[in-house]
Amino acid sequence: SNPWVTTPPVPPLTANGDIVDYLSESVDYKSDAKKLREQLDSEAMDLEEDLELKPDPLVGIDSAELVIDATLEMPYDVLLTKVDIEYGVYGLYNFYKMQIIEHKAKDLVLLFTRWGRVGDTGQYQKTPFATAEAAVAEFKKIFKAKS
């Protein structure tokens, strides 16, 4: 044996009273699952309350609201992105946003469109319409052309 090579000491394995036998312990998994589901449902409801539907800040009209589709119960609000990583040096990362906005006090319906590179404010346009139905028709036409 080489006097320069030593093996580290190995602590002895002993059983003490602190060891818990988890296999013999009963677990109420149904109760645990119910508590977790209630907690997750509560958190999801909190998130839904935070997701208030608002017009884009660049609209610049106080007390305006998004127009809601009566059938689907969804707002006319869409954000489209176009990505092409092989385009140019940095790639193409563009967005196109559309919202139909109504100001009931002024009897005004706008189709708000905003476009540009992702990360930039971009450009925007506010197109007035006589009725919400006319704005919806234009919204659908642009959506079909862009998607």
N, CA, C and O atoms as a GROMACS GRO file, in nm:
protein
  588
    1SER      N    1   0.083  -0.118   0.000
    1SER     CA    2   0.000   0.000   0.000
    1SER      C    3   0.088   0.124   0.000
    1SER      O    4   0.196   0.127   0.059
    2ASN      N    5   0.036   0.227  -0.069
    2ASN     CA    6   0.110   0.352  -0.085
    2ASN      C    7   0.077   0.444   0.034
    2ASN      O    8  -0.040   0.467   0.060
    3PRO      N    9   0.176   0.496   0.105
    3PRO     CA   10   0.148   0.581   0.221
    3PRO      C   11   0.095   0.718   0.181
    3PRO      O   12   0.039   0.789   0.265
    4TRP      N   13   0.113   0.758   0.056
    4TRP     CA   14   0.068   0.889   0.010
    4TRP      C   15  -0.079   0.889  -0.032
    4TRP      O   16  -0.139   0.996  -0.043
    5VAL      N   17  -0.136   0.775  -0.056
    5VAL     CA   18  -0.275   0.765  -0.099
    5VAL      C   19  -0.360   0.725   0.020
    5VAL      O   20  -0.336   0.622   0.084
    6THR      N   21  -0.459   0.807   0.050
    6THR     CA   22  -0.549   0.775   0.160
    6THR      C   23  -0.692   0.778   0.110
    6THR      O   24  -0.724   0.850   0.015
    7THR      N   25  -0.775   0.704   0.172
    7THR     CA   26  -0.918   0.706   0.138
    7THR      C   27  -0.990   0.789   0.241
    7THR      O   28  -0.959   0.782   0.360
    8PRO      N   29  -1.087   0.867   0.196
    8PRO     CA   30  -1.161   0.949   0.292
    8PRO      C   31  -1.243   0.860   0.385
    8PRO      O   32  -1.289   0.753   0.345
    9PRO      N   33  -1.260   0.906   0.506
    9PRO     CA   34  -1.339   0.826   0.600
    9PRO      C   35  -1.486   0.823   0.558
    9PRO      O   36  -1.539   0.924   0.511
   10VAL      N   37  -1.550   0.711   0.574
   10VAL     CA   38  -1.691   0.695   0.540
   10VAL      C   39  -1.769   0.695   0.671
   10VAL      O   40  -1.742   0.616   0.761
   11PRO      N   41  -1.868   0.786   0.680
   11PRO     CA   42  -1.945   0.787   0.805
   11PRO      C   43  -2.029   0.659   0.814
   11PRO      O   44  -2.080   0.610   0.714
   12PRO      N   45  -2.041   0.607   0.932
   12PRO     CA   46  -2.120   0.485   0.948
   12PRO      C   47  -2.269   0.514   0.925
   12PRO      O   48  -2.319   0.619   0.966
   13LEU      N   49  -2.339   0.422   0.861
   13LEU     CA   50  -2.482   0.435   0.840
   13LEU      C   51  -2.554   0.378   0.960
   13LEU      O   52  -2.544   0.260   0.991
   14THR      N   53  -2.627   0.465   1.027
   14THR     CA   54  -2.702   0.421   1.144
   14THR      C   55  -2.843   0.472   1.133
   14THR      O   56  -2.867   0.579   1.077
   15ALA      N   57  -2.934   0.398   1.183
   15ALA     CA   58  -3.074   0.440   1.186
   15ALA      C   59  -3.098   0.519   1.312
   15ALA      O   60  -3.056   0.480   1.421
   16ASN      N   61  -3.165   0.632   1.296
   16ASN     CA   62  -3.199   0.709   1.416
   16ASN      C   63  -3.350   0.732   1.418
   16ASN      O   64  -3.420   0.694   1.324
   17GLY      N   65  -3.398   0.792   1.519
   17GLY     CA   66  -3.542   0.811   1.537
   17GLY      C   67  -3.601   0.918   1.447
   17GLY      O   68  -3.723   0.929   1.439
   18ASP      N   69  -3.516   0.999   1.376
   18ASP     CA   70  -3.567   1.106   1.292
   18ASP      C   71  -3.612   1.058   1.155
   18ASP      O   72  -3.676   1.133   1.082
   19ILE      N   73  -3.581   0.937   1.119
   19ILE     CA   74  -3.617   0.886   0.987
   19ILE      C   75  -3.767   0.857   0.985
   19ILE      O   76  -3.820   0.792   1.075
   20VAL      N   77  -3.833   0.906   0.880
   20VAL     CA   78  -3.977   0.887   0.867
   20VAL      C   79  -4.002   0.784   0.757
   20VAL      O   80  -3.940   0.790   0.650
   21ASP      N   81  -4.089   0.694   0.784
   21ASP     CA   82  -4.124   0.593   0.684
   21ASP      C   83  -4.241   0.648   0.601
   21ASP      O   84  -4.356   0.637   0.642
   22TYR      N   85  -4.209   0.709   0.484
   22TYR     CA   86  -4.311   0.772   0.401
   22TYR      C   87  -4.403   0.672   0.334
   22TYR      O   88  -4.514   0.707   0.294
   23LEU      N   89  -4.360   0.549   0.320
   23LEU     CA   90  -4.444   0.449   0.254
   23LEU      C   91  -4.560   0.406   0.342
   23LEU      O   92  -4.665   0.365   0.292
   24SER      N   93  -4.543   0.413   0.473
   24SER     CA   94  -4.651   0.371   0.561
   24SER      C   95  -4.746   0.486   0.593
   24SER      O   96  -4.853   0.463   0.650
   25GLU      N   97  -4.708   0.609   0.556
   25GLU     CA   98  -4.792   0.726   0.584
   25GLU      C   99  -4.904   0.733   0.480
   25GLU      O  100  -4.879   0.718   0.361
   26SER      N  101  -5.027   0.756   0.525
   26SER     CA  102  -5.138   0.766   0.430
   26SER      C  103  -5.150   0.910   0.380
   26SER      O  104  -5.131   1.005   0.457
   27VAL      N  105  -5.181   0.924   0.251
   27VAL     CA  106  -5.192   1.055   0.188
   27VAL      C  107  -5.331   1.069   0.130
   27VAL      O  108  -5.379   0.980   0.060
   28ASP      N  109  -5.397   1.181   0.160
   28ASP     CA  110  -5.530   1.208   0.105
   28ASP      C  111  -5.512   1.287  -0.025
   28ASP      O  112  -5.524   1.409  -0.026
   29TYR      N  113  -5.482   1.215  -0.133
   29TYR     CA  114  -5.452   1.281  -0.259
   29TYR      C  115  -5.574   1.350  -0.320
   29TYR      O  116  -5.561   1.449  -0.391
   30LYS      N  117  -5.694   1.298  -0.292
   30LYS     CA  118  -5.815   1.361  -0.345
   30LYS      C  119  -5.835   1.499  -0.283
   30LYS      O  120  -5.869   1.595  -0.352
   31SER      N  121  -5.815   1.509  -0.154
   31SER     CA  122  -5.828   1.638  -0.085
   31SER      C  123  -5.720   1.735  -0.133
   31SER      O  124  -5.747   1.853  -0.156
   32ASP      N  125  -5.597   1.684  -0.147
   32ASP     CA  126  -5.488   1.770  -0.196
   32ASP      C  127  -5.516   1.821  -0.337
   32ASP      O  128  -5.493   1.938  -0.366
   33ALA      N  129  -5.566   1.734  -0.424
   33ALA     CA  130  -5.597   1.773  -0.561
   33ALA      C  131  -5.709   1.876  -0.564
   33ALA      O  132  -5.705   1.970  -0.644
   34LYS      N  133  -5.810   1.859  -0.477
   34LYS     CA  134  -5.921   1.954  -0.473
   34LYS      C  135  -5.871   2.092  -0.428
   34LYS      O  136  -5.910   2.194  -0.486
   35LYS      N  137  -5.786   2.096  -0.327
   35LYS     CA  138  -5.731   2.224  -0.279
   35LYS      C  139  -5.649   2.292  -0.388
   35LYS      O  140  -5.660   2.413  -0.408
   36LEU      N  141  -5.567   2.214  -0.458
   36LEU     CA  142  -5.485   2.272  -0.565
   36LEU      C  143  -5.571   2.324  -0.679
   36LEU      O  144  -5.544   2.432  -0.733
   37ARG      N  145  -5.676   2.250  -0.716
   37ARG     CA  146  -5.766   2.294  -0.823
   37ARG      C  147  -5.836   2.423  -0.784
   37ARG      O  148  -5.848   2.514  -0.867
   38GLU      N  149  -5.882   2.434  -0.660
   38GLU     CA  150  -5.947   2.557  -0.613
   38GLU      C  151  -5.850   2.675  -0.615
   38GLU      O  152  -5.887   2.786  -0.652
   39GLN      N  153  -5.726   2.650  -0.576
   39GLN     CA  154  -5.624   2.756  -0.577
   39GLN      C  155  -5.597   2.802  -0.720
   39GLN      O  156  -5.590   2.922  -0.746
   40LEU      N  157  -5.582   2.708  -0.814
   40LEU     CA  158  -5.556   2.743  -0.953
   40LEU      C  159  -5.674   2.816  -1.016
   40LEU      O  160  -5.655   2.911  -1.092
   41ASP      N  161  -5.797   2.772  -0.984
   41ASP     CA  162  -5.916   2.840  -1.036
   41ASP      C  163  -5.922   2.984  -0.984
   41ASP      O  164  -5.957   3.076  -1.058
   42SER      N  165  -5.889   3.003  -0.857
   42SER     CA  166  -5.890   3.137  -0.798
   42SER      C  167  -5.787   3.227  -0.866
   42SER      O  168  -5.815   3.343  -0.895
   43GLU      N  169  -5.667   3.173  -0.891
   43GLU     CA  170  -5.563   3.250  -0.959
   43GLU      C  171  -5.605   3.285  -1.102
   43GLU      O  172  -5.577   3.395  -1.149
   44ALA      N  173  -5.671   3.191  -1.170
   44ALA     CA  174  -5.716   3.217  -1.308
   44ALA      C  175  -5.822   3.327  -1.310
   44ALA      O  176  -5.823   3.410  -1.400
   45MET      N  177  -5.911   3.328  -1.210
   45MET     CA  178  -6.013   3.432  -1.205
   45MET      C  179  -5.949   3.568  -1.180
   45MET      O  180  -5.994   3.669  -1.234
   46ASP      N  181  -5.844   3.572  -1.096
   46ASP     CA  182  -5.774   3.698  -1.072
   46ASP      C  183  -5.710   3.750  -1.200
   46ASP      O  184  -5.712   3.870  -1.226
   47LEU      N  185  -5.655   3.660  -1.280
   47LEU     CA  186  -5.594   3.700  -1.407
   47LEU      C  187  -5.698   3.756  -1.503
   47LEU      O  188  -5.673   3.856  -1.571
   48GLU      N  189  -5.816   3.693  -1.509
   48GLU     CA  190  -5.922   3.739  -1.599
   48GLU      C  191  -5.968   3.879  -1.562
   48GLU      O  192  -6.000   3.959  -1.650
   49GLU      N  193  -5.972   3.910  -1.432
   49GLU     CA  194  -6.012   4.043  -1.389
   49GLU      C  195  -5.910   4.148  -1.433
   49GLU      O  196  -5.947   4.262  -1.462
   50ASP      N  197  -5.782   4.110  -1.438
   50ASP     CA  198  -5.677   4.203  -1.479
   50ASP      C  199  -5.677   4.229  -1.629
   50ASP      O  200  -5.622   4.329  -1.674
   51LEU      N  201  -5.737   4.140  -1.707
   51LEU     CA  202  -5.736   4.153  -1.853
   51LEU      C  203  -5.853   4.238  -1.901
   51LEU      O  204  -5.941   4.190  -1.972
   52GLU      N  205  -5.854   4.363  -1.863
   52GLU     CA  206  -5.958   4.455  -1.906
   52GLU      C  207  -5.932   4.494  -2.051
   52GLU      O  208  -5.820   4.529  -2.088
   53LEU      N  209  -6.037   4.489  -2.132
   53LEU     CA  210  -6.026   4.522  -2.273
   53LEU      C  211  -6.024   4.672  -2.291
   53LEU      O  212  -6.119   4.742  -2.255
   54LYS      N  213  -5.914   4.722  -2.346
   54LYS     CA  214  -5.899   4.866  -2.362
   54LYS      C  215  -5.854   4.897  -2.505
   54LYS      O  216  -5.783   4.818  -2.566
   55PRO      N  217  -5.897   5.011  -2.556
   55PRO     CA  218  -5.844   5.055  -2.686
   55PRO      C  219  -5.695   5.088  -2.674
   55PRO      O  220  -5.645   5.119  -2.566
   56ASP      N  221  -5.627   5.080  -2.786
   56ASP     CA  222  -5.485   5.115  -2.792
   56ASP      C  223  -5.466   5.258  -2.739
   56ASP      O  224  -5.547   5.346  -2.771
   57PRO      N  225  -5.363   5.283  -2.661
   57PRO     CA  226  -5.341   5.419  -2.608
   57PRO      C  227  -5.325   5.526  -2.717
   57PRO      O  228  -5.355   5.643  -2.692
   58LEU      N  229  -5.279   5.488  -2.835
   58LEU     CA  230  -5.260   5.585  -2.942
   58LEU      C  231  -5.391   5.632  -3.005
   58LEU      O  232  -5.391   5.725  -3.085
   59VAL      N  233  -5.502   5.568  -2.969
   59VAL     CA  234  -5.632   5.614  -3.019
   59VAL      C  235  -5.657   5.756  -2.971
   59VAL      O  236  -5.706   5.840  -3.047
   60GLY      N  237  -5.623   5.784  -2.846
   60GLY     CA  238  -5.631   5.919  -2.794
   60GLY      C  239  -5.772   5.969  -2.767
   60GLY      O  240  -5.795   6.089  -2.764
   61ILE      N  241  -5.866   5.878  -2.746
   61ILE     CA  242  -6.005   5.918  -2.717
   61ILE      C  243  -6.042   5.861  -2.581
   61ILE      O  244  -6.040   5.740  -2.560
   62ASP      N  245  -6.075   5.949  -2.488
   62ASP     CA  246  -6.118   5.904  -2.356
   62ASP      C  247  -6.256   5.841  -2.364
   62ASP      O  248  -6.337   5.879  -2.449
   63SER      N  249  -6.282   5.747  -2.279
   63SER     CA  250  -6.411   5.676  -2.265
   63SER      C  251  -6.455   5.606  -2.392
   63SER      O  252  -6.574   5.585  -2.413
   64ALA      N  253  -6.361   5.569  -2.478
   64ALA     CA  254  -6.394   5.487  -2.595
   64ALA      C  255  -6.389   5.340  -2.554
   64ALA      O  256  -6.319   5.303  -2.460
   65GLU      N  257  -6.464   5.256  -2.625
   65GLU     CA  258  -6.472   5.114  -2.593
   65GLU      C  259  -6.452   5.031  -2.718
   65GLU      O  260  -6.479   5.077  -2.829
   66LEU      N  261  -6.403   4.909  -2.699
   66LEU     CA  262  -6.392   4.817  -2.811
   66LEU      C  263  -6.529   4.764  -2.848
   66LEU      O  264  -6.612   4.739  -2.760
   67VAL      N  265  -6.553   4.747  -2.976
   67VAL     CA  266  -6.679   4.689  -3.023
   67VAL      C  267  -6.669   4.537  -3.004
   67VAL      O  268  -6.568   4.476  -3.039
   68ILE      N  269  -6.775   4.478  -2.949
   68ILE     CA  270  -6.779   4.335  -2.920
   68ILE      C  271  -6.868   4.266  -3.022
   68ILE      O  272  -6.978   4.313  -3.052
   69ASP      N  273  -6.821   4.153  -3.077
   69ASP     CA  274  -6.902   4.071  -3.166
   69ASP      C  275  -7.010   4.004  -3.082
   69ASP      O  276  -6.979   3.932  -2.987
   70ALA      N  277  -7.136   4.026  -3.117
   70ALA     CA  278  -7.248   3.975  -3.037
   70ALA      C  279  -7.255   3.822  -3.040
   70ALA      O  280  -7.291   3.761  -2.940
   71THR      N  281  -7.221   3.762  -3.152
   71THR     CA  282  -7.229   3.616  -3.164
   71THR      C  283  -7.119   3.546  -3.086
   71THR      O  284  -7.145   3.454  -3.008
   72LEU      N  285  -6.997   3.590  -3.106
   72LEU     CA  286  -6.882   3.525  -3.043
   72LEU      C  287  -6.849   3.581  -2.905
   72LEU      O  288  -6.772   3.520  -2.830
   73GLU      N  289  -6.906   3.697  -2.870
   73GLU     CA  290  -6.877   3.766  -2.745
   73GLU      C  291  -6.727   3.792  -2.731
   73GLU      O  292  -6.669   3.776  -2.623
   74MET      N  293  -6.667   3.833  -2.842
   74MET     CA  294  -6.524   3.865  -2.847
   74MET      C  295  -6.508   4.004  -2.906
   74MET      O  296  -6.586   4.044  -2.993
   75PRO      N  297  -6.408   4.079  -2.861
   75PRO     CA  298  -6.386   4.213  -2.916
   75PRO      C  299  -6.322   4.205  -3.055
   75PRO      O  300  -6.252   4.109  -3.087
   76TYR      N  301  -6.346   4.306  -3.134
   76TYR     CA  302  -6.277   4.319  -3.262
   76TYR      C  303  -6.141   4.381  -3.231
   76TYR      O  304  -6.123   4.502  -3.238
   77ASP      N  305  -6.047   4.295  -3.197
   77ASP     CA  306  -5.915   4.335  -3.152
   77ASP      C  307  -5.818   4.224  -3.191
   77ASP      O  308  -5.828   4.112  -3.141
   78VAL      N  309  -5.724   4.255  -3.280
   78VAL     CA  310  -5.631   4.151  -3.325
   78VAL      C  311  -5.491   4.210  -3.339
   78VAL      O  312  -5.474   4.326  -3.377
   79LEU      N  313  -5.392   4.128  -3.307
   79LEU     CA  314  -5.252   4.165  -3.325
   79LEU      C  315  -5.187   4.054  -3.407
   79LEU      O  316  -5.174   3.941  -3.361
   80LEU      N  317  -5.147   4.088  -3.528
   80LEU     CA  318  -5.084   3.992  -3.618
   80LEU      C  319  -4.934   4.019  -3.623
   80LEU      O  320  -4.891   4.134  -3.613
   81THR      N  321  -4.854   3.914  -3.637
   81THR     CA  322  -4.710   3.932  -3.652
   81THR      C  323  -4.663   3.857  -3.775
   81THR      O  324  -4.718   3.753  -3.812
   82LYS      N  325  -4.559   3.910  -3.838
   82LYS     CA  326  -4.500   3.848  -3.955
   82LYS      C  327  -4.351   3.838  -3.929
   82LYS      O  328  -4.284   3.938  -3.902
   83VAL      N  329  -4.297   3.715  -3.935
   83VAL     CA  330  -4.157   3.691  -3.905
   83VAL      C  331  -4.093   3.618  -4.022
   83VAL      O  332  -4.145   3.516  -4.069
   84ASP      N  333  -3.979   3.669  -4.069
   84ASP     CA  334  -3.899   3.603  -4.172
   84ASP      C  335  -3.754   3.621  -4.132
   84ASP      O  336  -3.696   3.728  -4.153
   85ILE      N  337  -3.694   3.517  -4.075
   85ILE     CA  338  -3.558   3.530  -4.022
   85ILE      C  339  -3.452   3.537  -4.131
   85ILE      O  340  -3.338   3.575  -4.103
   86GLU      N  341  -3.487   3.501  -4.254
   86GLU     CA  342  -3.390   3.504  -4.363
   86GLU      C  343  -3.391   3.636  -4.438
   86GLU      O  344  -3.314   3.653  -4.533
   87TYR      N  345  -3.476   3.730  -4.399
   87TYR     CA  346  -3.490   3.858  -4.469
   87TYR      C  347  -3.382   3.955  -4.421
   87TYR      O  348  -3.378   3.989  -4.303
   88GLY      N  349  -3.298   3.998  -4.511
   88GLY     CA  350  -3.198   4.100  -4.477
   88GLY      C  351  -3.100   4.054  -4.371
   88GLY      O  352  -3.083   3.934  -4.348
   89VAL      N  353  -3.037   4.149  -4.307
   89VAL     CA  354  -2.936   4.120  -4.206
   89VAL      C  355  -3.000   4.079  -4.074
   89VAL      O  356  -2.956   3.984  -4.009
   90TYR      N  357  -3.106   4.151  -4.034
   90TYR     CA  358  -3.166   4.129  -3.902
   90TYR      C  359  -3.297   4.052  -3.908
   90TYR      O  360  -3.354   4.020  -3.804
   91GLY      N  361  -3.346   4.020  -4.026
   91GLY     CA  362  -3.473   3.951  -4.038
   91GLY      C  363  -3.589   4.050  -4.042
   91GLY      O  364  -3.571   4.170  -4.024
   92LEU      N  365  -3.705   3.997  -4.065
   92LEU     CA  366  -3.827   4.078  -4.074
   92LEU      C  367  -3.916   4.042  -3.955
   92LEU      O  368  -3.957   3.927  -3.941
   93TYR      N  369  -3.945   4.137  -3.871
   93TYR     CA  370  -4.031   4.118  -3.754
   93TYR      C  371  -4.132   4.232  -3.752
   93TYR      O  372  -4.107   4.336  -3.690
   94ASN      N  373  -4.243   4.215  -3.818
   94ASN     CA  374  -4.343   4.321  -3.828
   94ASN      C  375  -4.471   4.283  -3.754
   94ASN      O  376  -4.499   4.165  -3.734
   95PHE      N  377  -4.547   4.384  -3.714
   95PHE     CA  378  -4.677   4.362  -3.651
   95PHE      C  379  -4.783   4.443  -3.724
   95PHE      O  380  -4.752   4.542  -3.791
   96TYR      N  381  -4.906   4.400  -3.710
   96TYR     CA  382  -5.021   4.473  -3.763
   96TYR      C  383  -5.133   4.456  -3.661
   96TYR      O  384  -5.175   4.344  -3.632
   97LYS      N  385  -5.181   4.567  -3.608
   97LYS     CA  386  -5.284   4.564  -3.503
   97LYS      C  387  -5.409   4.633  -3.555
   97LYS      O  388  -5.401   4.738  -3.619
   98MET      N  389  -5.525   4.574  -3.526
   98MET     CA  390  -5.653   4.634  -3.563
   98MET      C  391  -5.749   4.627  -3.446
   98MET      O  392  -5.754   4.528  -3.373
   99GLN      N  393  -5.826   4.734  -3.430
   99GLN     CA  394  -5.933   4.740  -3.330
   99GLN      C  395  -6.048   4.820  -3.387
   99GLN      O  396  -6.028   4.917  -3.461
  100ILE      N  397  -6.169   4.778  -3.353
  100ILE     CA  398  -6.286   4.862  -3.383
  100ILE      C  399  -6.326   4.927  -3.252
  100ILE      O  400  -6.352   4.859  -3.153
  101ILE      N  401  -6.330   5.059  -3.254
  101ILE     CA  402  -6.353   5.137  -3.133
  101ILE      C  403  -6.478   5.221  -3.150
  101ILE      O  404  -6.504   5.278  -3.256
  102GLU      N  405  -6.556   5.227  -3.041
  102GLU     CA  406  -6.680   5.304  -3.045
  102GLU      C  407  -6.680   5.405  -2.931
  102GLU      O  408  -6.646   5.373  -2.817
  103HIS      N  409  -6.719   5.527  -2.964
  103HIS     CA  410  -6.739   5.631  -2.864
  103HIS      C  411  -6.888   5.663  -2.868
  103HIS      O  412  -6.934   5.738  -2.954
  104LYS      N  413  -6.963   5.605  -2.774
  104LYS     CA  414  -7.109   5.614  -2.778
  104LYS      C  415  -7.160   5.757  -2.760
  104LYS      O  416  -7.259   5.795  -2.822
  105ALA      N  417  -7.094   5.835  -2.677
  105ALA     CA  418  -7.141   5.972  -2.652
  105ALA      C  419  -7.131   6.057  -2.779
  105ALA      O  420  -7.216   6.144  -2.802
  106LYS      N  421  -7.030   6.033  -2.860
  106LYS     CA  422  -7.012   6.110  -2.983
  106LYS      C  423  -7.069   6.038  -3.105
  106LYS      O  424  -7.059   6.089  -3.217
  107ASP      N  425  -7.128   5.920  -3.085
  107ASP     CA  426  -7.182   5.840  -3.195
  107ASP      C  427  -7.075   5.821  -3.303
  107ASP      O  428  -7.097   5.850  -3.420
  108LEU      N  429  -6.957   5.772  -3.260
  108LEU     CA  430  -6.841   5.760  -3.347
  108LEU      C  431  -6.790   5.617  -3.346
  108LEU      O  432  -6.772   5.557  -3.240
  109VAL      N  433  -6.765   5.561  -3.465
  109VAL     CA  434  -6.707   5.427  -3.478
  109VAL      C  435  -6.579   5.441  -3.560
  109VAL      O  436  -6.580   5.498  -3.670
  110LEU      N  437  -6.469   5.388  -3.506
  110LEU     CA  438  -6.339   5.398  -3.574
  110LEU      C  439  -6.280   5.260  -3.595
  110LEU      O  440  -6.293   5.171  -3.511
  111LEU      N  441  -6.214   5.243  -3.709
  111LEU     CA  442  -6.128   5.128  -3.729
  111LEU      C  443  -5.986   5.180  -3.707
  111LEU      O  444  -5.935   5.259  -3.785
  112PHE      N  445  -5.925   5.133  -3.600
  112PHE     CA  446  -5.790   5.176  -3.565
  112PHE      C  447  -5.693   5.070  -3.617
  112PHE      O  448  -5.708   4.952  -3.584
  113THR      N  449  -5.596   5.111  -3.696
  113THR     CA  450  -5.493   5.019  -3.745
  113THR      C  451  -5.356   5.076  -3.708
  113THR      O  452  -5.333   5.196  -3.716
  114ARG      N  453  -5.267   4.984  -3.668
  114ARG     CA  454  -5.130   5.025  -3.634
  114ARG      C  455  -5.036   4.918  -3.687
  114ARG      O  456  -5.064   4.799  -3.676
  115TRP      N  457  -4.925   4.960  -3.745
  115TRP     CA  458  -4.832   4.866  -3.806
  115TRP      C  459  -4.690   4.916  -3.789
  115TRP      O  460  -4.666   5.035  -3.768
  116GLY      N  461  -4.594   4.823  -3.798
  116GLY     CA  462  -4.453   4.860  -3.788
  116GLY      C  463  -4.368   4.741  -3.750
  116GLY      O  464  -4.414   4.627  -3.752
  117ARG      N  465  -4.242   4.769  -3.714
  117ARG     CA  466  -4.152   4.663  -3.669
  117ARG      C  467  -4.180   4.632  -3.521
  117ARG      O  468  -4.209   4.722  -3.442
  118VAL      N  469  -4.170   4.506  -3.487
  118VAL     CA  470  -4.191   4.464  -3.349
  118VAL      C  471  -4.089   4.537  -3.261
  118VAL      O  472  -3.970   4.540  -3.292
  119GLY      N  473  -4.137   4.597  -3.152
  119GLY     CA  474  -4.052   4.673  -3.062
  119GLY      C  475  -4.062   4.823  -3.083
  119GLY      O  476  -4.022   4.901  -2.996
  120ASP      N  477  -4.114   4.865  -3.199
  120ASP     CA  478  -4.133   5.007  -3.227
  120ASP      C  479  -4.279   5.044  -3.209
  120ASP      O  480  -4.366   4.957  -3.208
  121THR      N  481  -4.306   5.173  -3.194
  121THR     CA  482  -4.444   5.220  -3.187
  121THR      C  483  -4.514   5.202  -3.320
  121THR      O  484  -4.632   5.167  -3.324
  122GLY      N  485  -4.443   5.224  -3.428
  122GLY     CA  486  -4.500   5.208  -3.561
  122GLY      C  487  -4.585   5.328  -3.601
  122GLY      O  488  -4.583   5.432  -3.536
  123GLN      N  489  -4.659   5.310  -3.709
  123GLN     CA  490  -4.750   5.412  -3.758
  123GLN      C  491  -4.892   5.367  -3.730
  123GLN      O  492  -4.917   5.249  -3.706
  124TYR      N  493  -4.986   5.462  -3.733
  124TYR     CA  494  -5.124   5.424  -3.709
  124TYR      C  495  -5.218   5.512  -3.790
  124TYR      O  496  -5.181   5.619  -3.840
  125GLN      N  497  -5.341   5.462  -3.802
  125GLN     CA  498  -5.444   5.533  -3.877
  125GLN      C  499  -5.578   5.510  -3.808
  125GLN      O  500  -5.605   5.400  -3.760
  126LYS      N  501  -5.660   5.613  -3.804
  126LYS     CA  502  -5.795   5.604  -3.748
  126LYS      C  503  -5.893   5.633  -3.861
  126LYS      O  504  -5.898   5.745  -3.912
  127THR      N  505  -5.971   5.532  -3.901
  127THR     CA  506  -6.066   5.548  -4.011
  127THR      C  507  -6.208   5.550  -3.954
  127THR      O  508  -6.251   5.451  -3.895
  128PRO      N  509  -6.281   5.660  -3.971
  128PRO     CA  510  -6.418   5.667  -3.918
  128PRO      C  511  -6.516   5.593  -4.009
  128PRO      O  512  -6.499   5.588  -4.131
  129PHE      N  513  -6.620   5.536  -3.948
  129PHE     CA  514  -6.727   5.469  -4.020
  129PHE      C  515  -6.861   5.516  -3.966
  129PHE      O  516  -6.873   5.554  -3.850
  130ALA      N  517  -6.962   5.513  -4.053
  130ALA     CA  518  -7.097   5.556  -4.014
  130ALA      C  519  -7.161   5.456  -3.919
  130ALA      O  520  -7.237   5.494  -3.830
  131THR      N  521  -7.130   5.327  -3.938
  131THR     CA  522  -7.190   5.223  -3.854
  131THR      C  523  -7.083   5.122  -3.812
  131THR      O  524  -6.978   5.111  -3.875
  132ALA      N  525  -7.113   5.050  -3.707
  132ALA     CA  526  -7.023   4.944  -3.663
  132ALA      C  527  -7.017   4.832  -3.767
  132ALA      O  528  -6.912   4.770  -3.785
  133GLU      N  529  -7.128   4.807  -3.835
  133GLU     CA  530  -7.133   4.701  -3.936
  133GLU      C  531  -7.036   4.732  -4.051
  133GLU      O  532  -6.970   4.641  -4.101
  134ALA      N  533  -7.028   4.857  -4.092
  134ALA     CA  534  -6.936   4.896  -4.199
  134ALA      C  535  -6.791   4.878  -4.154
  134ALA      O  536  -6.706   4.834  -4.231
  135ALA      N  537  -6.763   4.912  -4.029
  135ALA     CA  538  -6.628   4.895  -3.975
  135ALA      C  539  -6.592   4.747  -3.966
  135ALA      O  540  -6.478   4.708  -3.993
  136VAL      N  541  -6.689   4.664  -3.927
  136VAL     CA  542  -6.666   4.519  -3.917
  136VAL      C  543  -6.635   4.462  -4.055
  136VAL      O  544  -6.545   4.378  -4.068
  137ALA      N  545  -6.707   4.506  -4.157
  137ALA     CA  546  -6.682   4.457  -4.293
  137ALA      C  547  -6.539   4.490  -4.336
  137ALA      O  548  -6.472   4.405  -4.396
  138GLU      N  549  -6.493   4.611  -4.308
  138GLU     CA  550  -6.356   4.650  -4.343
  138GLU      C  551  -6.254   4.574  -4.260
  138GLU      O  552  -6.150   4.533  -4.312
  139PHE      N  553  -6.282   4.554  -4.132
  139PHE     CA  554  -6.196   4.476  -4.042
  139PHE      C  555  -6.174   4.336  -4.100
  139PHE      O  556  -6.061   4.288  -4.108
  140LYS      N  557  -6.284   4.271  -4.139
  140LYS     CA  558  -6.276   4.135  -4.193
  140LYS      C  559  -6.198   4.133  -4.325
  140LYS      O  560  -6.121   4.041  -4.350
  141LYS      N  561  -6.219   4.234  -4.408
  141LYS     CA  562  -6.150   4.241  -4.537
  141LYS      C  563  -5.999   4.254  -4.516
  141LYS      O  564  -5.921   4.184  -4.582
  142ILE      N  565  -5.958   4.342  -4.426
  142ILE     CA  566  -5.815   4.360  -4.398
  142ILE      C  567  -5.757   4.235  -4.333
  142ILE      O  568  -5.646   4.193  -4.367
  143PHE      N  569  -5.831   4.177  -4.239
  143PHE     CA  570  -5.784   4.056  -4.172
  143PHE      C  571  -5.757   3.945  -4.273
  143PHE      O  572  -5.654   3.877  -4.266
  144LYS      N  573  -5.849   3.928  -4.366
  144LYS     CA  574  -5.833   3.823  -4.468
  144LYS      C  575  -5.711   3.852  -4.555
  144LYS      O  576  -5.637   3.760  -4.590
  145ALA      N  577  -5.690   3.978  -4.591
  145ALA     CA  578  -5.576   4.014  -4.675
  145ALA      C  579  -5.442   3.996  -4.602
  145ALA      O  580  -5.342   3.961  -4.664
  146LYS      N  581  -5.440   4.020  -4.472
  146LYS     CA  582  -5.316   4.015  -4.394
  146LYS      C  583  -5.283   3.876  -4.341
  146LYS      O  584  -5.168   3.850  -4.304
  147SER      N  585  -5.382   3.788  -4.335
  147SER     CA  586  -5.354   3.655  -4.277
  147SER      C  587  -5.354   3.546  -4.381
  147SER      O  588  -5.333   3.429  -4.348
   0.00000   0.00000   0.00000
